[in-house]
Amino acid sequence: MSWEFFLVTLITIGVAFGGLMGTIAYLILVERRLAAFIQDRYGPNRVGWAGLLQPIADGAKFLLKEDVIPGYVNKTLYILGPSIAVFTAMAGFAIVPFGPVDQAPSWMRFVIAPDVNIGMIYIFCVGSLGVYGVILGGWASNNKYSSLGSMRASAQVVSYEIPLGMSIIGVVLMTSSLSLNDILMHQAQHGILGWNVWTQPLALLIFFVSALAETNRLPFDLSECEQELVGGFHTEYSSMKFALYFLGEYAHIITVCFLTAILFFGGWQFPLIAEADSAYLGATLVKVVVLLTKVLLIILLIMFIRWTIPRFRFDQLMNLAWLGLIPMAALNILVVMTAKQFDWPIWTLPLGSLAIFVAAGLIGTSGKFIVSDQTVDFGESPEGYAHVHS
């Protein structure tokens, strides 16, 4: 390894890490202001002009707050839990390109780890390890609420990792690569009509819903819902250790939003201003801005969902994964494989996605379910559900 490669790697890590930390700090402010807007109240507006220094005040509060460690916890695992949550979230961002990799300046690469041909596998492997931070934190806290939260988190993550991984198989088949940069370039070379959102709309829906569950965002935050579990797995955490859990969650959200933009919305590609062959002065900067704008819009959508949709019950959460998303993902893979094998026109893929979605909707809303070997028709006998579950 040359010194030049090592130096460029350090610079890229510094830029990516600094940008990630600053973005997380102000995304928290954006979410608080957005929540205040939706709920028709004031958000943070006292510290600095229009509250812009509030993230700095929050960070200082976490640093200066008393660090309480209950006497009945397993201290080693108790401290290790939030560390794992942050490490896995940061490590997953290592192969995510945040700009046009082939047009990066000599002093930075727009990706920390270049030329990783199994990028998607790496992200899923590292991302799945984040649940260990939650499980260790909940178990080591020696608290019933924390233990319940960690058990919920483990069941939730294991369940939703399956449709999350299955959802991108269609994209990989269309691109014939597991590299994020190859997937991005494949879309960029075909223009806006080549974005995977047009050919894989069902895969996008499954990926996005599963990603919300993976990041413990509403309506899937069953591992820390305050109405049932006080704080869930982080009930016993305070000061910087609680902040690390918060940091890991937001870093995971940013990574997911980058993946969504790159896998389905063309990454930095945009008609006329950011094409694959754009080489005008400042084209590289425009491409970076386009990608970051797409990521920001997806983050705002996640925030709107949090303050719009109520929380699911846990049985609804699990049924959605096992009875809804996984069968639809499997059928979507079958459609893509069949279309590739028989060289069907590209427009058959969105039609197949629509057919699967409509069929799943009709089955899910048919009104008849099998409960304990008894058929319950909710449309004709609403009392039947209460009778079966009494």
N, C-alpha and C positions, 0 to 999 in steps of 0.2 A: 504494500500500500504506500503510495507516494505521499510526501508531505502536503502537496497541493490538494490532493483528494481529501486528506484528513482535515486540512484547514477549511476547505469549502464545506465539509460535513459539519464542522463545529459552527460555522457561520449560519448554515441553514437551520441547524437545531436551535440556535439562539433566536433567530428571526421567527421560526415557527412556534417555539415555546413562549417567547415574549408576546407574540400576537395572540396566541391561544389564551394566555392568562389575562391579557387586557380585554379580549373579547368576552371571556366568561364574566369578568367583573361588570362590564357594562350591559351584557345581556340580562343579568339579574336586575339591573336598574330598568331596562326596557320592559321586562316582564312585570315588574312591580307597577310601572306607570301604565302599562296596558291593562293590567288587572283593575287598577283604579278607574281607568276610562270605562271599561266594560261594566263595572259596578257603580258607576256614577259617583265617584268620590275622588278626593285628592290623593295623589301618590307622593313619593319622596320629592320635596321641593324646597327644602330648607338649607341643605348643606351645599354651598357653592351656588353659582348662577343656575336657576331652574333645577337644582338638585344634582348637578353633574358631578359633584365631588362625593356623592353619597357612597359609591363603591369604595372609595378610599377610607371613608369613615367606618364602613362595615368591616373592611380588612383590619383596620387598627383596633376595632372592638374585639374581633376574634383573637388578635395577638395579645391584647391586654387583659382579656377576660380570665378569670380564675380557671385553672385546669383541674377539674374534679375527676378523680378516678375512684369509683366506689370500692370499698374494701373487700367485697365478695366476688370480684371479677377475676378472671384469669388474665393477668396483666400483659403477658407476652402476646397472646392471641388478640386481646382487647386492643392493643396498640397496632398490631399487624393488620387488622381488618381494614381500617381506612387507608393504610399505606398501599395495600393490594388494589383497592378500588381506584386510587389515583394512578398507580403505575400501569395497570392494564388499559385504562382509558387513554393515557398518554402514548403507550406503546402502540396501540392500534392506529394512531394518527401517523406513524412513522412512514407508511408507504402510500399515504393519500396525497396525490398531487394537488397543489393549490395554485397551479398556473400551468402554462404550456411548457412541458418538460423539455421539449426539443428546441425551444427558443429562450431558455433561461440564460441570464447573464453569466459571465465566467466566474463571478464570486458567489453564485447561489444556484441551486438546481431546481427549485420549486417542488422538491420532494426530498425527504431526508434519506430514504433508502431507495436508490434507483434500481431499475432492472430486476425487480422481484417478479418472476414469472407466475408465481402462485399467490399473487397479492390477495385475492379474495379469500383463499383458504387461510392465509395468515391472519387476516382481520377477524374471521369467525373464530379461529382458535384462540387468539389473544382476548377477543371480546368476551368469549364464553368464560374465561378465567375470572372476570370481574365479579361473578356471583360468589366466588369464594370469599371475597372481602365482606360481602353482606352476610354470608353464613357464619363466618368466623366472628364478626362483630355481634351478631345476634346470640350465638351460642356462648361466647366468652363473657357476655354481659350478665349471664346468670339471672335473667329476668324473663318472666313468662311472656310478656308482651313482645320483647325482643326475639325470643325463640320462635314465637308464632310468626312474626314478620319474616325471619330468616327462612323458615320452612316454606312459607308462601312464596318467597322470592325464588327459592331453588326450584319449586314445582313450576312456577311461571316461566323462568328462564329456560329450563330444560324443554318445556312444551313449545315455546315460541321460537326456539332456535331451529326447530325442524322446518316450519314453513318459511322462516327467514332464509335458510340456506337453500331450500327448494325453489324459492321465488326467483333466484338469480340464475338458475340452471338454464332457463330459456334464453337469457341474455348471453350467457357463456356459449351456448350452442350457436346463436346467431353470429357471434364474434369469433368463435374458435380460439378463445384465449381467456386466461384467468387474470391477466394483467390489467390493472385499472387504466393505465395509459393506453394500452391497445384498444380497450373498450371505448375509451373517450375518442381516440383517433378514428376508429371505425365510424362513429356517429358524425364526427366533424367532416370527414371526407364525403359523406352523403348528404350534408346539409340538414336543415331543420326537419325535413321529412324523413330523415334517417334516424332521428331520435328514437330511442327504444320505447318511449312513452306511447308512440303511435302503434307499434307492433306488439308491445307487451303491456297493455294497460292493466290487465288483471294481475300480472306479476308486480307492477308498481303498487297496486292497492295492497296486495299481500305483504310485500316488503315493508311498506310504510306502517301498516297496522302492527306487524310483528316487531318492527323497530320501536314503536311506542311502548310495547309491552317489555321489550328488552331494556329500555332505558327507565322503566318505572314511572312513566309519565301518565297523567290522567288521560283517559279513564281507566288506566291499568296500574295505578299505584297502590295495589292491594297489600304490598309488603310494608307500607308505612302509613296506611290510612288512619288519620288521627281520631276519627269517630269510634274506631274499634280497638286500636292498638296503641293509643297515646301517640307514639312516634314510630312504632314498629321497631325495626332492627337498630335504629340509632337513638332509642329512648334514653339510654344511659350515657350518651356522648355529649360533650360540651366543648367550648373553645375551638381550638384549631383542629381537633380530631373530627368534630362535626363538620367544620368547614371543608375538610378533605373529602368527606363523603359528598358534600354538595358540589365540590370542584370536580370530582370524578363523574358525577351525573351529568353536569353541563358539558364536560369534555366529550363524553360519550354521545350526547345529543349533537354536538358540532360535527363529530365524525360521521354519524348517521346521516346528517343533512348533506355533507360533502358526498357521501356515497350515493345518496338519492339523486343529487344533481349530476354526478358523473355517470352513473349507470343508466339513467332514464331521460335526462334532460340535456344531454350533449355537452356537459361540462362547461368549458369556456367558449364553446362555439355558439355564435349568434349570427343570423343573416346580415350580410353586408358589412358589418363592423368588425366581426371576429370570425373569419373563415379560416379553413385549414391553410390556405395559401396567402393569407394577409401578411404583408411585410412592410407596410407603411410605417413612418416614424411614430413610435408610441403604440404600435399594435400589440406588443407583449403586455404593456400595462393595461390596455383596454381588455384583453383577454382575462387577465387576473381580476379586473373589476367586474366583468360579466359573470365569472364563476362565483365570486364573493356575493354578488347581488342575488343570484339564484339561491345560494345557500342561506342568505339572510331572509329571503321570502319564505323558504321552507321552515326556517326557525320560527318566524312570525306565525305561520300556519299552526305549528305545534303549540305555540302559546295560546292562540285563539281556541284551539281544541280544548286546552286545559280548562279554560274558563267558560266553556260552552256545553260540553257533554258531561253528564253526571257519571259518577264512578260505577263500574260494573260490580255485580256480586261475584264471588269467587267461582261459583259453579258456572256462571255465564262466561267468565274469563276462560275457563278450561274448555268448555263446550265450543267456544268460538275457535279455539286452536285445533282441537282434535276432530270436531265434527264439521267445521267450516273451512278453515284456511288450508289445512293439510290435504283434504280431498281435492279442493280446487287447485292447489299448487301441483298435485300429481297429475290431474287432468290437463293442466296448462302445459306441463312438460310433455305429455303425450301428444298434444296438438302440435307443438313446435317440432318434436322429433318426426312426426308424420309429414309435416309440411316440408321439412328439410329432406327427408328420404325420397319423397315423390316430387320434389321441386315444384310445390304449389305456389301460386302467386302470393306476394307478400301481404295482400289485403285479406287473405284468408286467416291470418293470425289474429287481428283485432276482432274479426267475426267469431272466431273460436273463443276468444276471451269473453266476448259479450254473451255467447250462448252458454258458457259455463256459469257466468255470473247470474244470468236470468234463471237457469235451471236451479242453481243453489238457492236463489231467492224464493222461487216457487216452492221448493221442498221445505225451506225454513219457515215459510208463512202459510203452509197448507192447513195448519190448525190441528193436526193430529200427531200425537207423540206417544211413544210406548214408555210407560212408567210402571216398573215393577210388574211386568207381564200383563199390564192392563192398558188398553187403548183409551186415551183421553181426548175427547173432541172439545177443544176450548171454544170453538165457534158456537156449538149448540148447547153445551152444558158447562158454564163457567164454574158451577159448584163442584164439578168433578175433580178439578185440580186440588181443591181444599180437602175433598173426601179422600183422595188417594194419598195425600201427604199428611193426613191427620194421624 
